[in-house]
Structure formats: C-alpha cells, structure tokens
Amino acid sequence: SARATGTTVIIEDVAVPVPQLAAMTLDLQRLFDQHGYAGSIIFGHALEGNLHFVITPDFAKPDETERYKHFMDDVCHMIVDRYDGSLKAEHGTGRNIAPFVELEWGQQAYQLMREIKTLFDPGNLLNPGVILNDDPEVHLKNIKPMAAVDPLVDKCIECGFCEPNCPSRALTLSPRQRIAGLREMARLQAAGDDGQQLQAIDESYQYQGLDTCAADSLCSLTCPVGINTGTMMLKKRRQQRGQTAQRIGNWVANHFSGVTTATRFNLAAAHLSHTVFGSTLQGGVTGAMRKLSGDRLPLWNRYMPSAGAMPKPAASAAPDRPRVVYFPSCASRTMGPAKGDPEADALPVKTAALLRKAGFEVILPEDSSALCCGQPFESKGLPAQADAKRREVEQALLKASRNGQDPIVFDTTPCVFRVKKGPAPAPLKLYDITEFLHDVVLERLTIHKRPETVAIHPTCSNINMGLQAKLKAIAEACVDNVIVPDRISCCGWAGDKGFTRPELNASALRDLSAALPEDCTSGYSTSRTCEIGLSLHSGRYYRSIVYLVDRCSQPNTG
C-alpha cells in the first residue's frame, strides 16, 4: 500500500538451499538496484531458504514492460543457474513463471510434464496456459494495471481480505471487485480508445457497484490498510446528485416531522390491510404493484412494521432519581412491531419503560419528531443535509442533557455511531443502548434468567464500535443459550435497501435460517430496519435487545 499511486503490485517467491540464502539475498538486492526497483520489499521464511519479494512496476510507462522482462530473466537465471533453487517455493506456479518452467526443470522433465498433462487433460481445459505455456513472453501480456482512481482506494492491492465481510459478495461485487471496476473504467477513460466498453461497464456498475453496496464499513475492518470501499461508493453517489435531488433532500430535511408522520400513516394503513386481507393476498398485490412500477415501489413483506409510537409523559419523578436523556431514532419512532409479534409496544415506549424500571427519570429532547442523525441522507449521497440534521440533534441533546451533565442513550446503534463520528460538542456523554444496558442498567435491575435459546445479531455499527461482546453478555445474562450465527455479518438491509433492493438482504442472510437451531424462537439486535430483514429470512421475530431485558427483569427491591 506504500507504493506509488498507479503502480502494479507483483509478488513472487523463490527458494535456495539454506546455506546459500544470505548470498542469494544480496544478489537479489543487486538485481533490484540494477533494474530500477530499489527499495523493493523482501520477506520470507529463512529456515526454509524461502524469500518473497514485492516489486511495484508502473506499466503505464512505455519502457516498463521491457525493464520488467529483463528483471525476470535475470532473477530466474540467477536462482536456477547460480543457486540450483526453486522459482516457486511456496505459492505454486502461474503465468508469470510459466515461461521459465523448462529452465528450472530441464527439457526432459518439462516434456514429461506435458505428456502427463495431455493424458489427463487432452482438451487443455484445466488452467490452460497457467502452468505450461508455449509463449515465452506470456508473463508480459495481459498485465493488470492498477490505474489511479481516488486516494480513498488507491492503496488497495486487491488482496481480497475485505470480501468475507461484504453482504453483496454473492450477489454482485465485493469491495475488491468494486475497486477493480473503478480502475478499469479509469484505464479505459485514460486510453480513450474504447468508448463503447467504457459505457457498458459504467452502466452496469450503477447496479453492480453503487446500488448494491451497503456502505457498512465492515470491509475496512479486515483490510490491511483500512480502506473503506463504502465511503468511496457514498462519494460516487454524492457526485451523481443533481439540483433536483438536492432540493428534495432539503425539503425532506426541513419537513422531517411531517415526513415521518406520513410514513407512520402509510405503515398503519398497510398494517390494517395486512390484517384484513392476510399475507398471501397483500404480498401478491404489492408485489405486482412493485413490478408495474419498475421496482420503484418498496417491496412489502409480512414482517413489515406497524406504525411506531412515542412514550407518554411520566408522572413527576422523585427528586433523587438520576436523569437520562433518551433519544429515539427516526426509525424507532416511525416503525412499530410487526403483525403477530407478541411484543405489542413500540420500541420508544418499551425503552422508556425499561429505563424508568431501572430507576431513571427519562428526558426526551424537545421536538424529537423533527430530529434525525442524518444517516438516511448520508446513505443517499446527501452529506450537506446529513450534517445539518446531525447538528440539530447535537444541539437538542446538549440542551436536554443540561450541557452534558446527563447521559444520553440512543436506541439504534447506526444512529449513535454516526453522531459519534461527527465533531459533536465535547460535553455530550453518548451511549448506544448496548453500552448503557450492559454498563449501567443491568446492575440496577433484578434479572430472572430464562431457560431459552435466542439469537443475537450485532449490527454493522455495533461491530464498528466494538460492542459485540457486550450485546452477547446482555443476552447471556437473560437466557441460558445465546446463538451468534456463523457467516452472518452485515444483514444487507442497509437503511432502506431492504425495501428497494431486497435481493441484497436475501443474499446477505441466505445462511441465516439454517444456522439457527429449532429451539431458537426469537432474535435480538439494535436496529429496527435490520430486524425486519432478520425476521423475514429467519422465520423468527427479531426485535431490540431492550425487549429481552425488559421481559427478564424486575425493579431492584433493595
């Protein structure tokens, strides 16, 4: 990643008898200097006489291929002729070494390899040209360039460590592939000789790269250099937003209370029709409407939430009760439980009740209905509106908490994660619901552990904040058996993509149902939208961890 922007990473490894390793290392360094690759990296396994080396040629330069050709010739002849070593000690062979296999093994052994290959693969279908190749310059052809795209991703060497975390990896592209696509478009644009191919890739990339990226930041956690491909995709979305999108974003931001009220009305209407007509008929009708709209309408499913609700003001609290400011997210305020969920109370109602049960006086920020952390705007490529909404939240919380005297609890992890990422006023004591339940609330309640099996799902923000262990500990305090399904990271709901790109959610959670035992009857998380998709693809109601703690607790009597 420390290489110059636009250069290609080439990694090779060789081996010689251990007593000759030191001399070979010096000779290899001399070849680096001789061919203009000074400063290249050497590492390896000294006890096996094995060295890896990394060079970073810039194949955009006209003479680079010729320079690389002479370097590889000299390296291979040095290893074989001078040290009787191996050109591929640890990582097998490939097109970069194929022209030198006969040099290493000799004509007789090489011919025997060809005969064996022909016996087992007469049609040359398996790895054609990768190990055995008639072209003495195949290693100089079809070299993959790494064109400069953006400082956000230019350090990527396409190692693929990011891929296991990506929810779209089995649907469209992984983070590595998204970067590779951007590089190919940059290369074609710079070359200027294939406009049709560039246009075709660009059109396909809209869905493959941008529309199906969850922008969850999990790729950065396993990237050796911390590249956040989601940030790059958000930047591309921002670049696409014209004046109309900006005006719509401004209008929604300035009328947020009315927008959420209208959303609650629509959810209530959908919930009523679901009750009247049932899941099958409602699913068929709404699916047909979505198809007729060209997938512009959101996809309904039977775990869609009812309308949300806010807690009623409590009676006057005792003067000695500690205060806590509770910030219900816009998703929690808008979306209530799904039809058939035994938990009938909306999350803000349940959270306020639990905090009061734990002995707190619960303070809600003024004009909560108009507040939003900005996450929905950021995910749409509208950072100005997102930051404006975040600043509104910060000022409201500053006032509600008496300039930071009181702790502030968010019921939705992505919400608090975004506020914490911004330049929030220093005095604010911000807690995710996971932190506050684990660190503060549990010890203020009497917990009655239940003989149940439940699943938990740490959200992407939960993982980014390092709160997975606390979420699991909360559940383990409440029930006997807690399941954290393997191979499930981001759920792929990604704000509203579960409504608009449901295939992303389905792909990300394709292994969820099979990973849960039959005696697991419910699941818990910390994001209302994520819980919709988790419920849909597990066949079990997922809800906030608040519900589990409330169900298993009583006020302390001591």
N, C-alpha and C positions, 0 to 999 in steps of 0.2 A: 504493500500500500504506500510505501515511501517512494515509489518510483515516480518518474516524471509523468505528468498527465499525457495520455495518448499513447504511451508505450505498452507493449505486449509483454505479459509475464510468461517466460518459458522456464520450466523446472525439469531438470534431468538428474539422474543419479548413476554413479559408477562405483566399481569396487576393484580393489587390488589386494594382493597378499598383504597382511597387516604389517610386516616389517618394511614394506615399501610405501606405506601410507604417507609418511611425512614428506618423502621426496616427491611423490605424486601431487601432494597438495601444493608444494612450491611450484611445480611445473604448471599446474592448473592456474595458479595465480599469475604466472608469467604469460600464459595464453590470454587471460583476461586483459592484461595490460597491452599485450601485442595487438589485440584485435579491437581495442577501444571499449572494453567492458570493465574497466577499472571500477572497483567498489562493489562488484557483484558479491552476492551472499554465498557462503559455504557453510553447510551444517551436515550432520550425519551421525553415523554410529562407528566410532573409532575402533571398538573391539572387534568389529566385523570387517574393517577395512573399507567401509562404505561411506561415500560422501554424496550429498545432494548439493546442487548449485542452482542458483537462480540468476538469470540474466533478463534484462528488460530492453530489447531492441525496439526502435521506432521504425516500423515498416512503412510509415508514410514517407520516409526519406528514400530517394531513388537508389542510393547505393547500399542501403541497409541489407537487402536480401543477399547481395554478393558478399558483404562482410560477414554475415551470419553463416553463409555457405563455407567460407574458408575457416571460420572458427570451428564449426562442427567437424570438418575434415581433420583439422589438427588435433582436436580433442580425441576423436575416435582412434586415429592412428597412434596417438600417444598412449592411450590406455591399452590398446591391443598389442602394438609393436614393441613398446618400451617396457610395459609392465605385465603383459600377458593377463590383463584384467577383464572385467565384465562391463559391457556398455550399459547394461540394465540390471542392476543388482537387486533391487527391492520391488520395483513397481512394474515389472513386466516390460513388454516392448510396445511399439506403436509406430505410426508413420514417420515420426522424427528419427527413428533408429532403423527403420526397415531397409534403407539403402546400405546399411553397414553390417547387416546380419552375416552376410557371406564373409566380410572382412574378419569378423570375430571368430566364426566357426570354421572357416575354410570351405573350399569348393565342394569337397566330398560330403561333408556333413550337411552343407546347405542343400545339395541336391537330394540327399536322403530326406530332409525336411519337406522338400517339395513333393517327393513321391508319396510320403505319408499323408500330406495334405490332400493330394489328388485322390488317394484311396478313400479317405473319409469324407471328402467334400468335392466330388468330381465337378459339380456345377459352380464351385467357388462362391458359395452363398454365404459362408460364415466369415465375418470380418474380412471381406475382400480387400486386399492391399494393405492391411493393417500390420501384419507380421512379415509376410513375404510379398515383395513388390518388385516388378521389373524396371520401374522408373528410378534411375539413380538420383533424381532430383525431386522426388515426391515430397521430401521434407521441406522443400522451398515453395510448395504450391498450396493454395487454399489456406494460407496462414490467416488466422482470425485476428483482425486488428481490434484494438480497444480505443475507438475514437473518443475524443473528449466530448462530454455531454453537459455536465454540470458538476461543480465542486461537491455537491451533496452525494454524488455517487461515483465520481471519477476514481476513487481509491479502490473500488471493487476489483478483485482479481477473479471473480466468478468461481469461487471455491465451492459454493453451494451449502455452506453451513447454515445459511438462513432458511433453507427450504422446509425443514420439518415443522417449523412454526407457522407456516403460511396457510391460511384457510382456503386459498384458491388454488393450491398446488395441484390438486387432482381435477380441477375444473378448467382453468385457463393457464395462467402463468404463475411461476414462483417469483420471488424478488430477484433472484439471479437472472431469470429469463426476462423480466421486465427491463432490467438494466441492459441486457444484451440486445433487446429490441430497440431501445433508445440509441444504443451505439450503432446499430446497423442503419437506422434512419439517419443519424448524423453522418455516417460514412457515405451513404448514397447522396445525401444533400451536398456534401463537400465535393464528391466526384462529379456530380451534375450530369451523369450520362445515362440514367435510368429512371426517368420521372414516373413511368407507369408503376414500376416496382415500389418506389418510394410511396406513391399514393396508395397502393394496395396495402402496404404494411401499415401506413398511417391510419387508414380507415379501419383495419382490423384491430389495431392497437387500442382504439377507443373502448371497445368492449373487453378485449383480452387483457389490456394493461390497466386502463383507468377505471372503467365502470365496475370491475370485479375485484379491485383492491380494497381491502377492509381498512387500510391505513391504521392498523392496530399497534404498530411499533414493535411487535414481538420479534420481527426479523432482526432488529438492531441488537437484541439481547444475545444472540448466538453468532452474530457477525464478528469476526476477529477485530475489526476496526470500527464497530459500532455504526455501520451505515443503516440509516432508516429509510428504506425504499418508500414507505408510506408517505413520508414528508415530501419526497420527490413527486409522488403521484398527486398529492394535495397542491403542490406548486403548479403542476401541469393543469389541474382543474382550475386553479385560480387564473391562469393565463387564458383559459377559454371563456371566462365570464365577461360578457359584454355589458353594455349600459343597461339593457333590459333586465338582465339577471341582477345587476347591482340595485336597480330601482325596486325590484321585487324583494330583494334581501333587505333593503332599507325599510320598505313598508312593513314587512313581517316583523322586523326588529322593533319598529316603533308602535306596532299594534299587537304586541305579543300576547297580552291578556285576552284580547278578542279572538286571536287565532287559536289559542288553547281552549277557550270556551267553545268555539265552533267544533274543534276536534272532539271534545267531550260529547257534544251533542250528536255528532256522527257516530261515535262509538256506542252511545246509548241506543241510537236508532238501529245500528247493526246488531247489538245485543238483543234488542227486543225482537227483531225479525228472526234472529237465530233461535230464540225461544219459541216463536210461533211456528216457523217452518222447518226447523231441525237442521242438522249439519249437512246432510246429503243434498237437500234442495238448495240451501243457501250456498253451499260450495259450488254446485253446478251453475247456478245463476251468476254468481260473482266471477267464477272462472271464465264463463262465456263473455261477460262484460269486459273483463281484462283482455281477453283475446281480441275482441272487436276494437278495443282502444289501442291496439298495437302495444300491449303491455305497459301502457301509461298509467292505468289504474293499479292501485296496490292489490296484491293477492290476499284474499281473505283465507283464514284457516280457523278451525274450531277452537283454537286456543287464543283467539283474538281477545283482547281485554274489553271489559265493560268500561263505563265512564269512571274516572277517578273521583276522589273526594278529599276535602281537607278536614282536619280535626276541628271540632267545636272548641270554643274558648273554655278553659277550665275554670272552676271556681277559684277564688283567691287562694294562692298558695301560702303555706306557712312561711313566716319571715325568715326562718333559719334554713329553708330549703336552698340548695345550690342551684344556680341558674345554668341552663344550657340553651344555646341558640340552635334551633333545628331548621335546616334548610332542605325542604322537599324539592327534588328536581322537577323540571317541567314534565318529564316522562312519568314520574310518580304521581304528580298532581293530575295528569291527564288520563292515565291508564289505570283502571282498577283490575280486580281479579277476573279471570276467565270464567265463562259459563261452566257450572258444575264444580268449580273449586270449592272445597269445604270451607276455606277461609274467605269469608264474605267481606271483610273490611278492607278498604283501600290502604295502601302502604302508609301514606301520611297519618291516617287515623291510627293504625296499629303502632307505628313508630312513636308517636306522641304518647300513646297509652303506655307503652313499654318504658319510656323514659320517666314518665310520672310514677309508674310502678317502682322504678329504681330510686325514687325519692327526689327527682329533679323538678324544678319549675321550668316548664318548656316555653321558650320565647320564639315566636315566628317573626321573621323580618317583615317590615311594612311592605305592603303592595307585592306580596310574594307572587301573585298570579302573573305579574309582568316581568318577572326575573328569569334569567336563563344564563348558564355558564358560558354559552357561546359555542358549545360543541357541535350542535346541528349546523350552524353557519360555517364553522371551520371545515367540516367534512364536505360541504358543498363548494368549497373554494371561495368563500367569502370572509377573509380574515379581518377586514375592517369592521364588519358588522359583529363578528365573533368577539373581537377585542372590546368593542363598545359594550356589548352585553356583559362581558366578564367584569368590566369596570363598574357597571351598575350593581352587580352582585357584591363586589368588594365594598362599595360604599354602603350598601344596605346592611351588610354584615358588620361593618365597622360600627355603624350606629346601633344595631341591635345588640351587639356584644359589649356595649359601653367602652368603645375604643380598645377592644381586645381583651377586656377583663374576663369575659366568659368564653368557655369553649364553644366551638361551632361544629355541629355534626351534619354531614351530608349523607343522605340515604342511598345515593347512587355513586359508585366508585368512579366511572368515567367523568362525572361532574366535578368531584373534588380534585381529581387528577389534573384536569385542565386548569382549574383555578390555581392549584399549587404550582403549575408550570409557569404561570404568568408572574409579572412583578407585583405580587399582592402586597398591600400595606403590611409592614413588618409586624405590627402587634397581633395580627389575627392568628388564633390558635385553631387551625383547621384539622378536623378529624374525618376520615372515612368512617362509615358505620362499622366496618370490620374492626378498625382500631379501637373505636370507642366502646363497642361491646366487649371486646377482649380485654382491654386495658382498664376499663372503668366500670362498666355496667355489671358484668358477671359477679363481681365480688359484692355488689350491693343487692343481689337477689339470692333467694334460696332456689337452687336448681334441683329438680327431680328428674334424674336420668331415666330415659325410657328404653325398653328393650326393642329398639327398632333399627332398621338399616336405611340410611338415607344417602343420597349422592350430593356432592357439592361441586360447583363449577366456579373456580376463580376466573373472574373476567380478565380481559387483556390489561385493563388499568390496574386491577388487583395484582397481577403478575408484575407489571412495570413498577409498581410501588413496593414490591416485595412482601405482600400481605397474605400470600397463600397459606403459610403455616398458621397464621392467626385465624384465618377463616376455618381451617380444618380443626384447630383447637377449640373454637367455639362450638362446632358441631359435635366434637367428641365429648365436650362437657355435657351435652344434652342427650345423646343417644349412644347405644352400645357399639354400633358399627357404622363407620363412615367410608364411603366409596369415593375415590377420586379417579375417574375412568382414565385408562391409558390412552395415549394418542389423541387426546382431545385438548386443544389449546384454545385458540380463538374460535368462537361459535359461528363466526361469519355473518351475524345479523348486522353488525356494523352500522348502528344508527337506524337508518330506515331501509337498508339494503335487503333485509329480510322480507320487507313488503314489496320492494321494486325489483330485486334480483334474488328471488327465493332460492334459485339453484345454487347460489353461493353458500347460503345457510345449510342447504341439504347436503352439499358436498363436504363442508367442514364437519358436519355431525353425522356422516354416513356410518361411523362405527359406534355411535353412542348407545343405541338401544342394545346391541349385542354385548356391550361392555358392562351393562348393569344386571345384577342378579335379580331373580324373580321376586325375592323378598324385599327388594328396594322399591318402596312405594311412592317416594317423593324426592324432590331435589331442591337445593337452595343455592342462591347466588346473591349478587348485589347490583343487578341492573335489570330493570323491568323489561326492556326490549329484548335483552339476551334471553330472559326467562321464557318469552313467547316461543322462540325457536327451539330452546332446550326441551320445552314441554312437547312441542309438535313432533320432534324426532326421537323422543324417548318414550312417548306414550304415558308420561307421568307429569303431574303438575309440579313445575318449578316455581318457586317464589322467593322472596327476600329471606335472608338468614334471620331477619327480625322476627318473622313468624315462628320459627323454630324456638328461638329463645323465649318468646312470649308464651308459647304453648307449654314449655317445660319449666316455667318459673313462677314463683310467688314472691311477694314482697318479703324482705327480711323482717323478722319479728323481734330481733334482738335490740 
